[in-house]
Amino acid sequence: MTDRRRRVCAGLATVLSWGSLAAAEVPATPTFTRDIAPIFQSKCEACHRPDSIAPMSLRTYAEARPWARSIRTRVEARQMPPWHIDKTVGIQAFKYDRSLNDDQIATILRWVDQGAAQGDPKDMPAPLAWPTEQQWTYAEILGQKEPDLIVRSTPWTQKAGGQDTWWTPIVDTGLTEPRWVRAIEVRPGTVKGRKVTHHANADILQHDPDAPAAVMTPGRFSEWAVGKGVEYMRSDTGLLMLPGSKIAWDIHYSNGGEDVTDVIEMGVYFYPKGQRPKYRQHLVRMGKQGPLALDIPPNTVNLTETYFPLRQAARLESFQPHMHLRGKAMSLEAILPNGQNVVLSHVAEFNFMWHLAYTYADDAAPLLPKGTVVKIKAWHDNTAANKANPDPNVWVGYGGRTVDEMAHAWVNVTYLTDEEYAAEVEARRAQLGRASQQ
């Protein structure tokens, strides 16, 4: 049985998204092999496997059993798997949704409470074949051995015990002709590099007279951070790289306890030569920025709002909040030309340790008419109640250090002509009409 829930997304004509959760019955006596292992494979093993970023592997019963109580605590609090979207408001249909539904949570809690039984080994699902941490994820998916283009930063050595460092080299892409991009992967060049790289931003520098006025130059192209490393465009949508373009890196290195020399690698996958996607996508920074952008008093919870007018109709493909240690919550909203304010997504429990991009499902990505104003609301908790707060008794302003603050979102935007917007709205209406009849 499928539970379908309509939610208002956006658009002068109301655009609805559908979310569905499996409503399978929670087993009376769950076992690891029959009930828990399939959940861990689909939601946890991406990180919780040998030689990955998680502190322990959950691939086998022997590996998972010692952590049963800890798993229960984190799952019940919805801290794991990391997914900070508020499930009570806004769009709920996402690609790559790593969250657990209510039945999965109940199954895990019941399994632990009843003694975390192993079950019949014959019920154990076949192990998943995961790529190594230094394997290009999309190469095999796209039928290639490696990306079409690999752009590397210049090397940096982060010394043991060294202070945080921002490494900002600019490198040529080597392109001699325009190419359309369908996927991007960014990663540290070595496993040790992952231990000292907090994040790596890649901005593209290129002369682009056709870019919408709302898109700043340089423009963000992609990034690597814990929880994010891949950009994959929907069908018939792409980013444009121009000849003579450069990549401006902004890499944050931290102390890893030993000397580590590393580079950041960006793998780019192109559409075939001569193939031009119908739509062009832009990664747009929306929100507060600059030296005077934030002024957060001590011992307060602070709200800021920023407005981003759409001079063209647009489809929003994804939403990625960015704040630092005092970040509490962020919402993505739309003020429509008729004055209606619609909450598109709300991240209720922001966590600086996870930089998650929430990619909307193709049939749920909000369609916004020209003249819409996108609103970013950001809450910062500069009180002692915030356990991540390094010092609630100081004023906090905007800055790149972890102890400073930011309040912006990265939003993938596909700009549309008025005719394309009307066609997209009509197609969405037709799809929703078919779904309502099922």
N, C-alpha and C positions, 0 to 999 in steps of 0.2 A: 504494500500500500504506500502511496506517495502523498505527502502533505505539501500542497502547493499554496504559497502565500503571496498575494499581490502586495506590491509596495510601490508608492509613487516615486519615480526617479527624477525626471525633469522634462522640460519641453513645454511649449505653449499648448500643444496637444499632449495630454498626459501620457507619459511613457512608463510602462510597468515592467518590473523584473519579476522573475519567478525563481524561488528558491525551493529546493527539495531536500529532504532528509529521509534516509531509509528508516522505516519504522519497524524494523525487525524486533521480535520479542527478545528481551534480555534473558539469557539462559539462567536457569535456576541454580545450576552448579557449574560455573565457568571453569575451564581448564586452560592452561597455557597453550598446549598444542592445538586445540580445536578453536578457541575463542580469542585468546590474547595475541598470539603470534601473528595472525592476519592483520590485526589492528596495528601492531608495532611495525609490520612490514610496510603498510600503506602510509603511516603517519609519523613514524619515529626513526626508522633505520637510515633515512637520508643523512642524519647526523649521528645517530647512535649505532655506529658500526666500527670495527677496528680501523685505527689510523685515520679517523675523521675528527671533527672538531669537538664532539661531545666527550665528557669525562669517562663514559663507560659505554660498552656495547650492549645492545638488547636483542641480538639476533638469536640467541639460544636460551633455553630455560636456565641452564647453569649460569649464564651471564646475567640474566634478569632477576633471578630469585633473590639474591642478596639485597637488591634495591627495591623490593616490593613496597615497603612502607614509605620510602621516599617517593616512589612513583605515585602511590596513592595520594600523598599530600599535594604534590605538584599538579596532578590531574584534577583533583577535586577543586583546587583553587584556580583551575584553568590557566596556570602558568606554563604548562607544557601540554602539547606542543605550543610554541610561541605563536599566538594569533590574537591580536589586541583589538580587533574590530568589535564594536558594540553590536551584539546580535539582536538588539531590541529596536534598532532604528536604522533607516537607510537601506541601501542596496545590500543584498545578502548572497548574491550569486557571483562567485569568483572562480577564476582559474587557479589551479595550484593551491587550493584551500587546504591547509595543513591542520585545521582545527578538528577536534573531536565532536561528534554530535552527542546528544544526551544519552542515547542508548549505549554508545561506545564508552562513555564515562561511567555509566552505571555498571556496565559489564566489568570494567577494570576494578572499580571499587568493590564490587561483590567478590571478584576473584581474590583480592587481597584479604578481605574480611573473612573469607571462608578458608584461609590457610594457604592461598597461592599454590594450588595443586598443579602438577605437571600435566597429567592426563596421559592418554595413549600415544606413544611415539608415532604410531601409524597415522595419527591425525595431523601431524606437523606438516605445514605447507612446504613446498620445495623452496630452498633458499634463493633469494634474489641475487642476481649478478650485478653488483654495483660497480660503477667506474672508479678508478683510483682518483685520489685528490688532484693529481696532476694530469688527468685525462681530459681532453676537450669533450664536454658533454654533448654538444650538438653536432659534432663531426659525424658520429655514427648515425645519429637520427637523420641527418641530411644526406647520408650516403657518401661521406667524404672521410679522408684520413686525417685531415686537419683543416683549420679555417682557411679561407681564401686569402686573408691578409692577417699578419701578426705584427702589431706595433708594440714595441718594448720601451719602457722608460730607461734612462741611463742608470747604471748601478749606484747603490748607496750602501754604505756599511754602517749599521746601527751598533754602536759599542755597548758592551755589557755595562749596565748601570747608567747608561746615558739618559739624558733628559729627552722628553718628547721632541721629535724633529718633524718639520714639514719640508718635504723635498719636492721642488717644483720645476723640473726640467721641461723643456719644450722640444719635441722631436717631430721630424717629417713623417708623413704617412707613406710617401713615395708614390702616391697616385698620380697618373698622367692623364686620366680621363674620368668623367663623372661615373659614379657607381651607386646603385641602390642597394641598401643594406636590409637584410631580413632577420638577422640575429647577431648578437654581440655577447661575448663572454670575457669577463675581466677576472684576473686571478694573480696572486703572488707567484713568482717564478719557481719557488721551491716550497717544500713543506715547512722548513724552518722559517721561511719568509712569512708564512701565515701567522706565526707566533709573535711577530713584531710589527705586523701591519694592522693598524686600527682600521683605516679605510684608504681607498685609492680612487680619487675622482679623475675622470678623463673628460676634459673640455675640448671641443673642436674649434679650431681657428680657421675660418675660410671666408672668402668674399662671396656673399650670398645675397644678391639683389632681389631674389624672389621670396626670401623669407618674410613671413608676416611681421609687421612693425612691432608686434607684441613680443616677439622672440628676441632676446638680447644676444649680443655678440660679445665675447665668446659664448657659445651655447654648450650646455652639458650634453655629453654624448653617452656616457655610461659610467658605471662605478663598480667597485668591489667593496663590500662590507660584510660583517657577519650577518647571514640571513639573506644576502643578495649577491649575485654575481652574473646574472644572465638577463638579457633583454631579448625577447622573441616577439616580433611583430605579428599581428593577426594577418590572415590571408589578404593579399592584394594591398598591403600597407607597408611602407618602408621609410627608412631614414636616407638622406642624400649626403654622400661624401663627394666633394669637388676636387679637381686636380689642384695640386699645390697646397692642399690642406695640411694642417699641423695638429698635433695633439698636445695640449698643455696639461701636464700632470699636476695634481695636488695630492701628495701622498703623506699620510700621517703615520710615522713610525714611533714605536714605544719600546721600553726596555724589555728584553726577553731573557736576560740573565746570562747571555753569551754574545760574542761578536757574531753578527749575521750580515752577510752581504747578499743583496737580492735586487731583483728588478720586478716590475709589474708588467704583465703581458695582457694585451687586449687582442682577442681573436675575433675577426670580423667575417661574417658570412654574407656573400653578395647574392642578389638575384642574377640569373644568367645575363650575359651581355646582351643589350638590346631590349631586355624586358623591363618595362617601366610599370611599377605598381600604380593602381588607380589613385591611392591616397598617400599623402606625405605626412609623417608623424614628427612631432617635435617634443623633446623633453624640456618642460618649462618650469622654472623656479618661481613659485608663488608664495609670497609671505614677507615677513619683516627681514630686512637686511641693511647693513651699513652701521657705522659707529654709533649713531643716535637712535637705532631701531628699537632697542629695549632698555627699560629702566625698571628693574624689579626690586622693590624695597625689601629689607629683611623681614623675616617672619610673616610673610604674606603669601596668599595664593593670588596670582596675577593673571589677568586676561588681556590679550591683545587681539585685534582684528585687522586684517588686511584685505583689500579689494582689488580684483583683477578683471577689468572689463574685456569681454570678447568682442572684437571688432568684426569677427566672422562667426558663422555658426560652427559648432565644434562637437566632436565626440571625445569624451574623456576616457582614456584607456586604462589608466592606473593612478593610484594615489599612494604616495610614500611620505609620511611625516618625518621631519627632521628637527630634533631638539637635543639638548644635552642632559646633564644629570638632574636638573630641576624640571625637566619636561614632564607634564602630568597627562595631558590629553590634547587632541587636536581634531577639529571637524572640518570637513570639506562641504561647503554649502553653495547653493545657487540662488541668486536673486533674479527671477525671470523678468522679462520686459513688462509683464502685467503687475509686477510688484510682489508676486508670491515668493516666499522664501522656503526653499526645500533643502533638507539635510540629505546629502548624498551618502556620506560615510562619516562615522565618528570612531576614532581610536580612543577608547576610554581609559586604557591602562598603558600609556606609552612606556617603553623600556629602552633606555639608551644602549643596552647591550645587544639589541636586535634591530637591524635596519631593514624592515620588511616593506616590500612594494606589494600593494594589494591590487592585483590585476583583475579587472571586471570581466565576467563572462561575455562572450560576443553579443549575446542577446539581452544583456543587462547594462552594458556601458551607457552612461547617461548621454542623451542627445540634447544639446543646448542650442537654442536659436541665437542669431546675432543680436547683440544688445544685452545678453545675459551678463551679470556681474558675478564672478566666482569669489566667494568669501572664504578666507582661511581664519579660523578662530583657534588660538593656542592658549593653553593654560599652563602656567609654571607654578610649582609648589616649592616655595623658598621657606619652608618651615621645618621644624624638627620632626614632624610626622612623616616627612619624606626620608626614608632610610638611605637613599642614595645621595642625599644632600651633603656636600662636604662641609658646609658652614652656613647655617640659617641666619646668622647674625651680620651678614655682609650684604651690601647692595650688589646687584649683579647686572652686568650690561652685556651688550652684544660682543662676540669675539670667537675666534677659532679654537681657543684652548678648551679642553674638556670642562674646566671650572667656570668658563664663560657660558653664555647661552646663545641659542639661535631659535628661530621660530618660522620656518618655511616648510613648504611641501614641494616635492618633485612630482609633477603631474604630466603624464604622457598625453599629449593633445593631438588629435587629428582634425585639422581645419577642413571645413566643408563649404562649398558654394551653397547659395540658397536653394538651388535646384537639387543638389546632392542631399542637403538636409531634409527637404520635403520628401525625397524618395526614401531616405532611411527611416523617417517617421512612418511613412505609409507601410513599409515592409515590416516594421516593428508592430504596428497595429494589426496587420494581417496575421503575423505570427502569434500574437496574443489572442486573437480571435480563434485561431485553430486550437490553441492550447486550452482555452476556456470550454471548448466543446468536447474535450477528451474526458 
